[in-house]
Amino acid sequence: MDAEHRAPSLRAVRRAAAVLATAAALAFSGGPARAGGGPLGIDAVQPLRDHGLWDPDLQRAAYYALIVGPWIGALVEGTETRIGRTWWRSAESATASLVAVTAVKSIAQRRRPNQADPPDPDLWRQGSEYEAFPSGHVTLATAAVAPFIMEYGRDRPEVWALAAIPFWMGLARINVQAHWQTDVLGGWALGLATAWLATKPDSPLVLRVFGDGGFVGLRYRW
């Protein structure tokens, strides 16, 4: 099996997790606005920052771009190339993450920092309208970019810069008081797990369903 068809290894997943864990340690070690709580003792409400890099409209635009973008890349590039198969894995991973995060939220039913007065990180199983854990934005961002890191991280080190997207998204969600710190950690973990499952097989789902001649892609039709 050639390099283009080989599924990313578990080592790549561990490296991606290590990068996000290091980023989390740096981000959450600066001293919270209040004493920490929650399951890991790190959950605290941060001062509201909803402008500049933390603008909710920017977060919303990035969220929808991460849903649509991978599918555009997959449909344009097709499955004939390494990058095309990676786009397909990203699209499949991102879509699966939306399903997974919805299921987990429905079980956890955790209140967001801005949904309780006073905010309490230990409010779980509060009702289906509460969806703090895990962060859907962070889960999606991680699931969408991780397949590229897993595929190209070894021979194209610059691709690790993509880890900045889920890292930024996590900080943004905390700064607008939409999520607790453990919601972000849970989103990173669920996104990585979804991406690993999407990249574990030797080929993306589209090729396993339709065979090696799966999808040529619009790029090759013009």
C-alpha positions as CSV (number, residue, x, y, z in Angstrom):
1,M,0.0,0.0,0.0
2,D,1.5,3.3,-1.0
3,A,1.9,6.4,1.2
4,E,-1.1,8.1,-0.3
5,H,-3.5,5.3,0.7
6,R,-2.1,4.6,4.2
7,A,-4.3,5.7,7.0
8,P,-2.8,8.1,9.6
9,S,-1.3,6.3,12.6
10,L,-2.3,6.6,16.2
11,R,0.9,8.4,16.8
12,A,-0.4,11.3,14.8
13,V,-3.5,11.4,16.9
14,R,-1.4,11.4,20.1
15,R,0.8,14.3,18.7
16,A,-2.3,16.3,17.9
17,A,-3.7,15.7,21.4
18,A,-0.4,16.7,22.9
19,V,-0.4,20.0,21.0
20,L,-3.9,20.8,22.2
21,A,-3.1,19.7,25.8
22,T,0.0,22.0,25.9
23,A,-2.1,24.8,24.5
24,A,-4.8,24.2,27.1
25,A,-2.2,24.3,29.9
26,L,-0.9,27.6,28.7
27,A,-4.4,29.1,28.2
28,F,-5.8,27.9,31.5
29,S,-2.8,28.7,33.7
30,G,-3.1,32.5,33.6
31,G,-5.3,32.7,36.6
32,P,-9.1,32.6,36.3
33,A,-11.4,35.5,37.2
34,R,-12.9,33.3,39.9
35,A,-11.9,30.2,41.9
36,G,-12.1,27.1,39.7
37,G,-14.7,24.4,40.0
38,G,-16.2,21.7,37.8
39,P,-15.0,18.1,37.4
40,L,-11.4,19.1,37.0
41,G,-11.4,22.1,39.3
42,I,-10.5,24.5,36.4
43,D,-13.9,25.9,35.4
44,A,-14.3,29.6,36.1
45,V,-16.1,32.5,34.5
46,Q,-13.9,34.8,32.5
47,P,-14.6,38.5,32.0
48,L,-16.9,39.0,29.0
49,R,-14.9,39.8,25.9
50,D,-17.1,39.8,22.7
51,H,-15.1,42.0,20.3
52,G,-12.1,41.6,18.1
53,L,-10.9,38.0,17.9
54,W,-13.7,37.0,20.2
55,D,-16.5,38.5,18.2
56,P,-19.5,36.0,18.2
57,D,-20.1,36.9,14.5
58,L,-16.6,35.8,13.7
59,Q,-17.1,32.6,15.6
60,R,-20.4,31.9,13.8
61,A,-18.8,32.5,10.4
62,A,-15.9,30.2,11.2
63,Y,-18.4,27.5,12.4
64,Y,-20.4,27.5,9.2
65,A,-17.2,27.6,7.1
66,L,-15.9,24.5,8.9
67,I,-19.2,22.7,8.0
68,V,-19.3,23.7,4.4
69,G,-15.6,24.2,3.5
70,P,-14.5,20.5,3.8
71,W,-17.4,19.4,1.6
72,I,-16.5,21.9,-1.0
73,G,-12.9,20.8,-0.9
74,A,-14.0,17.1,-1.1
75,L,-16.4,17.6,-4.0
76,V,-14.0,19.8,-6.0
77,E,-10.9,17.7,-5.4
78,G,-12.5,14.2,-5.5
79,T,-10.8,11.0,-4.4
80,E,-8.1,10.7,-7.0
81,T,-5.4,12.5,-4.9
82,R,-4.0,12.4,-1.4
83,I,-5.3,15.9,-0.7
84,G,-8.7,14.9,-2.1
85,R,-9.0,11.9,0.2
86,T,-8.0,14.0,3.1
87,W,-10.7,16.6,2.2
88,W,-13.2,13.7,2.2
89,R,-12.0,12.5,5.6
90,S,-12.3,16.0,7.0
91,A,-15.8,16.4,5.6
92,E,-16.9,13.0,7.0
93,S,-15.2,13.7,10.3
94,A,-16.8,17.2,10.6
95,T,-20.3,15.8,9.8
96,A,-20.0,12.9,12.2
97,S,-18.8,15.3,15.0
98,L,-22.1,17.2,14.7
99,V,-24.0,14.1,15.3
100,A,-21.7,13.0,18.2
101,V,-21.7,16.3,20.0
102,T,-25.5,16.6,19.8
103,A,-25.8,13.1,21.4
104,V,-23.4,14.0,24.2
105,K,-25.1,17.4,24.9
106,S,-28.5,15.7,25.2
107,I,-27.0,13.5,27.9
108,A,-24.9,16.1,29.8
109,Q,-27.5,18.9,29.8
110,R,-25.0,21.3,31.4
111,R,-25.7,25.0,31.9
112,R,-23.5,27.5,30.2
113,P,-21.7,30.2,32.3
114,N,-24.2,32.8,31.1
115,Q,-27.2,30.6,31.9
116,A,-27.1,30.6,35.7
117,D,-27.0,33.4,38.3
118,P,-24.6,33.0,39.9
119,P,-22.7,30.9,37.3
120,D,-22.1,27.3,38.6
121,P,-20.0,24.8,36.7
122,D,-21.6,21.9,38.6
123,L,-25.0,22.2,37.1
124,W,-25.5,19.1,35.0
125,R,-28.7,17.3,33.9
126,Q,-30.6,20.5,34.0
127,G,-32.9,19.9,31.0
128,S,-32.6,19.5,27.2
129,E,-32.3,23.3,26.6
130,Y,-28.9,23.4,28.3
131,E,-26.1,22.4,25.9
132,A,-22.8,23.5,27.3
133,F,-20.9,20.2,27.3
134,P,-19.0,19.7,25.1
135,S,-18.5,22.8,23.0
136,G,-20.0,22.1,19.5
137,H,-17.9,24.8,17.9
138,V,-14.7,23.4,19.3
139,T,-15.6,19.8,18.5
140,L,-16.4,20.7,14.9
141,A,-13.2,22.8,14.5
142,T,-11.0,20.0,15.8
143,A,-12.8,17.3,13.8
144,A,-12.4,19.3,10.6
145,V,-8.7,20.2,10.8
146,A,-7.3,17.1,12.6
147,P,-7.4,14.8,9.5
148,F,-5.0,17.2,7.7
149,I,-2.6,17.2,10.7
150,M,-2.8,13.4,10.9
151,E,-2.2,13.0,7.2
152,Y,0.5,15.6,6.6
153,G,1.9,16.3,10.0
154,R,5.0,14.1,9.6
155,D,6.2,15.3,6.2
156,R,4.7,18.9,6.2
157,P,5.3,20.3,9.6
158,E,3.7,23.6,8.7
159,V,0.3,21.9,8.7
160,W,0.4,21.9,12.5
161,A,-0.5,25.6,12.3
162,L,-4.0,24.4,11.7
163,A,-4.2,23.5,15.4
164,A,-4.5,27.2,16.0
165,I,-8.1,27.0,14.7
166,P,-9.6,24.8,17.4
167,F,-7.4,26.5,20.0
168,W,-8.7,29.9,19.0
169,M,-12.3,28.6,18.9
170,G,-11.9,27.3,22.5
171,L,-10.6,30.6,23.8
172,A,-13.3,32.5,22.0
173,R,-16.1,30.4,23.4
174,I,-14.7,30.9,26.9
175,N,-14.3,34.6,26.5
176,V,-17.9,35.1,25.4
177,Q,-19.0,33.1,28.5
178,A,-20.7,30.4,26.3
179,H,-18.6,27.6,27.7
180,W,-16.6,26.4,30.7
181,Q,-13.0,25.3,30.3
182,T,-13.9,21.6,30.6
183,D,-16.5,22.1,27.8
184,V,-13.6,23.1,25.6
185,L,-11.4,20.2,26.7
186,G,-14.3,17.9,26.0
187,G,-14.8,19.4,22.5
188,W,-11.1,18.9,21.7
189,A,-11.2,15.3,22.9
190,L,-14.5,14.5,21.0
191,G,-13.2,16.2,17.9
192,L,-10.0,14.2,17.9
193,A,-11.8,11.0,18.5
194,T,-14.1,11.6,15.6
195,A,-11.2,12.5,13.3
196,W,-9.3,9.4,14.3
197,L,-12.3,7.2,13.5
198,A,-12.7,8.9,10.2
199,T,-9.0,8.5,9.3
200,K,-8.5,5.0,10.8
201,P,-9.6,3.1,7.7
202,D,-7.4,2.9,4.6
203,S,-9.8,5.1,2.6
204,P,-12.6,7.6,3.3
205,L,-16.2,6.3,3.5
206,V,-17.0,7.4,0.0
207,L,-14.4,5.0,-1.4
208,R,-15.5,2.2,0.8
209,V,-19.1,2.7,-0.4
210,F,-18.5,3.3,-4.1
211,G,-15.1,1.5,-4.6
212,D,-11.8,2.8,-5.8
213,G,-13.5,4.8,-8.6
214,G,-15.6,6.5,-6.1
215,F,-15.7,10.2,-7.0
216,V,-13.6,12.0,-9.6
217,G,-14.3,15.5,-8.4
218,L,-15.3,18.7,-10.2
219,R,-11.7,19.7,-10.6
220,Y,-11.1,16.8,-13.0
221,R,-14.3,17.3,-14.9
222,W,-13.5,20.8,-16.2
